[in-house]
Amino acid sequence: MLLTLIKTKETRYGVHAVLIETNHIFGDKKLAEVYLPLDEVPLELIYRVTIPHSGIWLQGKRTQWLWPNRQTRREVEAYLQVIQSTREEIRLEVTNSDQI
């Protein structure tokens, strides 16, 4: 599975982004909007994602993303845990909105 984190707006405190499930067959699906503090903004690369019970981890490091609400966070993490339980690898591509 490929997730895409699209950085949409940058402030001096962090970055607003949209998390999308990229699917070339059924179409892309927006999972959530998140806010990333400046020290948590990943480089524009592709990262391996794991989802233990303590959140979303990129390359073995826990993310400190701020979600719009706790319910959205739980739903997205539960959905990704189901995908992960099928042994499908989850990758996250980080990009800017102007690169799409």
N, C-alpha and C positions, 0 to 999 in steps of 0.2 A: 504494500500500500504506500502511496505517495501522498504526503500532506504538503501543503504549501502555506508558508507564513508570509503574507504580503504586508510589508511595512507601508502604511498609508499616510501617516502624518507624524512628523518628528517635532518634539518640543525640546526645550532645554533640560527637561527632567526625564524624558524617556520617549518611547515610540508607541504609537497606536498601530495595531496590526489586525489583520483578518486571517483566521485559520481556516483553510479550505481543504477538503478531501478531493484530490485530483483523480478523476476517473474519465478516461478517454472514451469509454463505451457508453456509460449511463449519464455522463455529464458531471461537472464539478458540483460539490455540495458544501455550502458554507456551514462550518461547525460553530464558530463563535468569533466575537471580536475580543481581543485581549490588549492589555497595556503592559509594555515591557519597560521596567526602569532602565536607565542608561547603562548601569553596570551589568545588566542581564541581556542586552541586545546581542544576539549571535551574529557572526559574520555571514555574508551572503554565500553560503555553501550548502551542501547537503549533509545532514546529520542522521545518525542512527538513533532511533527513538525507542525507549522502553517505558512501560507504564506499570510500575509496581503499585502497591496500595497507597504510596505516599506522593503521588502526583506524576507528572510527565518529566522524564529524564532525557536529556540530550547528551549523547556520548558519555554516559555514566555520571552526569552532573545534573542535579535537580534544578528545574526551572523555577523561578520566583515570579511567574507571570501574575498579573492582576486580572481577574475575570470580572465580567459585569455583575455576576451574582454567583453564590455558592451552588445553586441548582444547575446552572449552565456548566460549571466546572465539573460537577459530579457526572452529569449526563455525557459530556465529551470523554471524560476519563473512563467511564464504564463502557462506552462504545468502543474506544480504542483497546481496552482490556479484552473485550470479546474478540476483536480482530487479532490481537496478539495471541490469544489462547488457541487460535487455529494454526499457530506457528508461522503465520505470515509475517514477513519482515516489514517493519514500518520505518519509513524514511521521511525526513522533513527537509524541504527545500526552502531556504530563506531568500526572499527577493524584495525589490522595491516595486511599488505600483507603476512607476514610469517605465519599468523594464518589461511590462506585459504587453 
